[in-house]
């Protein structure tokens, strides 16, 4: 299976996160995941995308199932342990999961 790389900048922390995700994740899902990682709520994402909260909630639930993310509380550990998350701040690698 191929993979796709997702890079997310966290302005508040001046940090970058890189994830290696399955290529089954669509561009829309990548965009949604990026916004969730940046801390946006479903309501904020719905406003930004001019979609209903229900639509974004359904897209989020589908994305979580696809990536085997259990819920919002496990988002970070699930991403860290499953998708080789690398966190860099000011050019330094802080966390790296190679497996």
Secondary structure, DSSP 8 states (H G I E B T S, - for coil): --EEEEEEEEGGGTEEEEEEEETTS-HHHHHHHHHHHTT--HHHHHHHHT--HHHHHHHHHHHHHHHT---GGGHHHHHHHHTT-EEEETTEEEEE---
